[in-house]
Amino acid sequence: MTQKTVPNYKSLASALVSLFGSSVAIARTDRVSGGDINKAYALTLNTGDWVFMKANAKENAAFFTAEAAGLWAIEKTAAIGCPKILCWGTDDGEEVGYSFLLMNYVQSGTKRSDYFEVFAQELSAMHKANPSEFTGGKKFGFFQDNFIGARPQKNSCHDSWISFFREERLAPQFKAAANYFSDQEKSQNQKLLDRLDKFLVEPEKPSLIHGDLWSGNAIADKNGKAILIDPAAYVGHAEADLAMTELFGGFSPNFYSAYKEAFPLQDGYEERRDLYNLYHLLNHLNLFGPSYLNAVKSVVAEYLD
């Protein structure tokens, strides 16, 4: 199964019939709280099955084909849990059309006592898995573009990680945020882009990474183990994933010690961490406005001072 063969249906009803049989019906629909981009629902079926559904406007189906691709890639590594994609589709609806994504429903549970240690070991196993089938013969990128939050994320493939991070990550975000910067600041931003090879290193091996790995995108399943959700997946440097975990509060210290034991970091990770997170700070600046501007300027200054 490749991303292109994820089943696609022209209505929610036809999707459910294909998946669960002609007598299927939705017995109950419960709204699920969570992300701010899509609406989410737990569907209880008369078959006894539960299905998780995301919905958005019909013209936003690309959110779901992108998410399906990322979850498919994570599942292919057989390293860490993630929701299983059932299908995606569009529905004209009775009043307004919509797009949808159906996944198996992950029952949440209490984190086991070694949750963070096992999470780190499984994440490192994903990072160590061979990602070559996702990049069309090159080393870094992804076989399709996707999204980082609500913003498009380009994944054109490169043979250099530093080139990829410059051209597909930082440069587009700086361009989108241009109105926030003076001419002098724009010159400084360009200087940082031009000097990335002084601060970043090529990884010892490419890794499939989640791409948006803050604490809200990992949940404990009924067995108390970590399940990855809402990926912005691509093949890159594993330490970019690790850096993101530290941006908004961080995980347990046990997570980091277990990760480093399973997959030792290249020397100097701490000096590169803020540069990786500059991408996410810029994205937040472009999504949410100037409350993130000082943080962005601070990181740029950190590397050019």
N, C-alpha and C positions, 0 to 999 in steps of 0.2 A: 504494500500500500504506500503510495506517495501522496503528497498533499493534493495533487490533482485528482486523486481518486476518492477523496473524502466525499461521501454521498451528498448530493445537492438536490433539494426538493423545492417545488413551486408552491407548497403550502405546508403549514404545520400539521394539518390533518393527514396529508399523504405521507409525511415523514413518520408520524407515529404509527400509521397503519403498516408501513414498510418495516419498521423496526420491531413492532410488538403484535402485529396481527390485525385482522379486519374488525375484530370486536373491541378494539381498544377505545377507551374514552378517558378524558381527563376528569377525575373525580374531585380534585381539589387543586386550587392554585394559590400559592402563598408567595407574597413578595418577600424577597431576601434583601437585606440591607448590605451595602458594600460600596462598590466603585461609583464614581460620579460620571462615567461615560455612558454605560449601558444600564438598562433596567434588568434586574435579575429575578428569577422566579424558581421556586421548587414546585414541580408538577407531580402530584400523586395520581397515578393511573389506576384504573379499575382492575388491572392485572396484578396489582400489588407492587409494581415497580415505581421507583422515584426517578425523576429526570430533572437535571438542572438546565434551565434555559436562560440565555441572555437574549435581549431584544434591543433593537435600535431602529432608526428610520430605514426605510427600504434602500435609500441611496447610500447608506453607511455599511453595507454588507462587507466591504473590504476589511473592516475591523475584525470580522469573524473568520474570513479566509486567512487573515494574517495570524490570528490567535490559533486557529487550527493547525497551521503550519508549524508554529513554535511548539505547541504541545505534542504534535506528531514527532518532531525532532527530539524533544526531551524523552518521549516514550521509547524512541528507537535506540537510545543509549542504554536502556535497561538498567539504569543506575539509581534512579530516584523516582518516587511516586509523583504522578500528576493526573489530573482528570483525563478520562478517556473520551475522545471526541466521537460522537455518534453521527452527527451530520450538521450541515448548515443549510440555509435556504432563505427564501423570501415568501411573503404571504400578502396578498392584496387586502386581506382583512375585510370586515364588514363596513368599517368607517374610514380607516386609513391603512395603507400598506406598511409593512415592517419587514425587517430582516431578523433572522434568529440563528442561534447556535445552540445545539443540544449536546449535552455531556452527561456522563454518569454522575449521579449525585454523590458527593463525598460527605459521608457522615462525620461530623467533627467529634473530637474526643479530647480527653485530658492529656497533656504532654507527658510522656513517660519520663522517668527520672534521668535517663541518659539521652533525652530528646536532642539536645544540641550537639552532643558528641556523634550520635548516629547521623544526624542531619549533615554535619560537616564531612563525615566519611562518605556519605552517599553523594553529596555535592561534588566532592573531590573526584569521586569515581566518574561522575558525568563529565567533569572537566578533563579527565584523562582518557575518555572514550575517543575513538577515531571519528572526527567530524567531516572527513573528506567528501562524503556524499552530499553534503549540504552546500558546497561552494563551487560546483561546476568546474573543477580542475585547478582552481586557485586556492589560496590558503585561508583568506579571511573574507568575511561577508556572509551572505545568505542567499539562497536561491530565489527569494522574493523579498520585496520591501515590506515593512510592517509599520508599527506605530510605537512611540514612546509616550505613554499617556494618550492624549488626544491628538498629538502632533505626528505627522509622517516621519518615518525613520528610513533613510535610504541605506541599502545594504549592497551596493555594487561591490563586486569581489576584487580584491587586491592580493598581491603576493607579499606585500609588506604590511605589518600591523601598524607601524607608525604612519605610513601613507593612508591606510584605511581610517585611522583615528583622526587624522588631519582632515581628509577630504569628505568623509561620510559622517563624521560626528561633530567635531568642533566648528569647522568652517561654516556649515549650513546654519548652525545655531547663532554664531556671531553675525552672520548675514541677516538672519531674521530679526536680531536684536539691535540692528545698526542704529536705530533712532534713539537708543538709550545712551549712546556714546558720543563724546566730542571727537573732533578730527584727531586730536592728539591721542585719545584713548583708542580710537580705531587703529592708529599706527602701532600702538603698543600691542593690541590684540593680534595684528598681523605679524608683528615681530615674534610673538609667542608661537604662532603657527609655523613660522619659518624655522624656529629653533627647537621644534618638538624632538628632533633626534638627539638633542643634548640632554633631554630629560626622560624620555621613554626608552624602553629596550624592546627588542623583538623577543617574543616568548620562546622558550625551549621547544614548545609544541603548540599548535593552535588548539583551542578548546571551544566546544559548544558552550555558550553561556546563556543564562536566563535573560540578562540584559536590563532588568528593572527589579533587582533583588533587595527590596526593603522588607521590613518585618511583616507588612500587611500582605505580601505576596507569597508567604509560606504559612500554611495552616496545619494543625495537627488533625490527623484522621482518627477513626474510631480505635485504631491500635496505638495511638499516641505518637505516630511517626510523621515527619514533615512531608507535606505535599506541596509541590510548586504550582502556583496559579498565575494567570495573567502575564505570560512571558512577553518580552520584546526581544526574542531570541536571535542570535547570530553567532558566527564563529569569530572569536577574537582572543584576547589575552585573559586567562582565568582571573588574574588579579583585578581586572575591571569589575567583575562580579563581586569579589571580596571587598573592594573599595566601596561599592554601593551599599553593602550591608552596614558600613560604618557611618554613612552620611547622616542618617536620621536616628541617632541614638545607639545603634549597634546591637549586636547579639550578645549572648553570654560569653564571658571569657573562655569558657570550656569549648565553645564552638571554634574559636580561633586557634586554640592550642591543638585541638583534634584535627583541624584542617591542615595546619602546618606540619603535623606529624605524618598525615596521610599523603600530602602533596606539598613538599617544601617550597617556600617562595624563593624567587630569585632575589639576590641581594639588592637592597635599595627600595623595596616595595613602599615603605613608609614615605619616602621622598616622592614617589609617583602618585600616591593615593589621591591627593587633592586635585591633581591634574585630571585624573579619570572622573572625579566627581564634579569637575567644572562643567562637563557635558550635561549632567543632570541639573546643576544650578542654572545653567543657561536655558535649559528646557523649561524649568520652572519660571524663570524670568519671562520667557516667551508665552507661557501659559497663563501665569497668574499676575504678572506685572512687577512694578519696581521694588517691591519689598525684598526681592532677591538680588537687586543690583549691587548693593555694597558687598555681598558675599562673592559675587562674580569678580568685581574689581579687586577684592582682596586676594583671590587666588591668582589672578593675572600678575598682580604686584609681587606675590610670593615667589614666582618663578623668574621675574625679570629684575628684581631688586639686586 
